[in-house]
Amino acid sequence: MKYMLLVYFNEQALSETDREHCYVESAQLAQLLNSNGQYLDASPLHPISTATSVRVRDGKRLVTDGPFAETREQLGGYYLIDARDLDEAIRVAERVPVARLGTVEIRPVLEISGLPTD
């Protein structure tokens, strides 16, 4: 089953050096997951200052700068993995470097027909 691991943390909590170290650790985890056949995709996101939100209300588009909601922790990246079950996904999530500072939300991916495939 596919699981999305959404990585949340306070992006101000990391110095540039810590952030670079986190990227290295994250890439190492992705390599390990790949060798185990669990890796599907992963990537960090640019800071929330680069975010743009789009809403459509009554047929009209509203575009605003910034994230959808103001929170203490921001969505900083994701891993898309293949795991046997939630327990296995939890074991992967606890290895995500940012789990030591923030939160890793695990969500099963709902697969629907009609989407493009490789």
C-alpha positions as CSV (number, residue, x, y, z in Angstrom):
1,M,0.0,0.0,0.0
2,K,1.2,3.5,-0.7
3,Y,1.6,6.0,2.1
4,M,2.3,9.7,2.0
5,L,4.6,10.9,4.9
6,L,4.0,14.6,5.3
7,V,6.8,16.3,7.1
8,Y,5.9,19.3,9.3
9,F,8.2,21.4,11.3
10,N,8.9,25.0,12.3
11,E,11.2,26.0,9.4
12,Q,12.8,28.7,11.6
13,A,14.1,25.9,13.9
14,L,16.9,24.8,11.6
15,S,20.1,26.8,10.9
16,E,21.4,26.6,7.4
17,T,24.0,24.1,8.5
18,D,21.4,22.0,10.3
19,R,19.1,22.1,7.2
20,E,22.0,20.9,4.9
21,H,22.7,18.1,7.4
22,C,19.0,17.2,7.4
23,Y,19.0,17.0,3.5
24,V,22.0,14.6,3.7
25,E,20.2,12.4,6.2
26,S,17.0,12.5,4.2
27,A,18.8,11.5,1.0
28,Q,20.4,8.6,2.9
29,L,17.0,7.5,4.2
30,A,15.6,7.7,0.6
31,Q,18.5,5.6,-0.7
32,L,17.9,3.0,2.0
33,L,14.1,2.9,1.3
34,N,15.0,2.6,-2.4
35,S,17.2,-0.4,-1.7
36,N,14.4,-2.0,0.3
37,G,11.9,-1.4,-2.6
38,Q,9.9,1.0,-0.5
39,Y,10.9,4.3,-2.1
40,L,8.4,5.9,-4.5
41,D,9.3,9.6,-4.3
42,A,10.5,12.3,-1.8
43,S,11.3,16.0,-1.8
44,P,11.7,18.9,0.5
45,L,9.7,22.0,-0.3
46,H,10.9,25.6,-0.6
47,P,10.0,27.9,2.4
48,I,6.4,28.9,3.0
49,S,7.4,32.5,1.9
50,T,7.3,31.1,-1.6
51,A,3.8,29.5,-1.3
52,T,0.8,30.6,-3.3
53,S,-2.7,29.5,-2.4
54,V,-5.6,29.3,-4.9
55,R,-9.3,29.1,-4.0
56,V,-12.3,29.2,-6.3
57,R,-15.5,30.6,-4.7
58,D,-18.7,31.2,-6.7
59,G,-16.7,30.5,-9.9
60,K,-14.1,33.2,-9.1
61,R,-10.4,32.5,-8.5
62,L,-8.7,34.0,-5.5
63,V,-4.9,33.8,-5.4
64,T,-3.1,34.8,-2.3
65,D,0.6,34.7,-1.3
66,G,1.5,32.4,1.5
67,P,0.3,29.1,2.9
68,F,-3.3,28.1,3.3
69,A,-3.2,28.4,7.2
70,E,-0.9,30.1,9.7
71,T,0.5,27.4,12.0
72,R,3.5,26.8,14.3
73,E,4.7,24.0,12.0
74,Q,4.8,24.2,8.2
75,L,4.7,21.5,5.6
76,G,8.4,21.1,4.7
77,G,8.4,18.1,2.5
78,Y,7.2,14.6,1.9
79,Y,8.1,10.9,1.3
80,L,5.9,8.7,-0.8
81,I,6.5,5.1,0.2
82,D,5.3,1.6,-0.4
83,A,4.7,-0.3,2.9
84,R,2.9,-3.5,3.9
85,D,0.8,-1.8,6.5
86,L,0.6,1.2,8.9
87,D,3.0,-0.3,11.3
88,E,5.7,-0.5,8.6
89,A,4.9,3.1,7.6
90,I,5.3,4.2,11.2
91,R,8.7,2.5,11.3
92,V,9.8,4.5,8.3
93,A,8.3,7.7,9.6
94,E,10.3,7.5,12.8
95,R,13.5,7.5,10.8
96,V,12.7,10.8,9.0
97,P,15.2,13.2,10.4
98,V,12.7,16.0,11.0
99,A,10.6,13.7,13.2
100,R,13.1,14.7,16.0
101,L,12.0,18.4,15.6
102,G,8.5,18.3,14.2
103,T,5.8,15.9,13.1
104,V,5.5,13.3,10.4
105,E,1.9,12.7,9.4
106,I,1.2,9.4,7.7
107,R,-1.7,9.1,5.3
108,P,-2.6,6.1,3.2
109,V,-2.9,7.1,-0.5
110,L,-6.3,6.5,-2.0
111,E,-5.8,5.1,-5.5
112,I,-8.6,5.9,-7.9
113,S,-9.1,4.9,-11.5
114,G,-8.6,7.3,-14.4
115,L,-5.3,8.8,-13.1
116,P,-2.2,8.6,-15.4
117,T,0.2,5.8,-14.8
118,D,3.8,5.4,-15.8
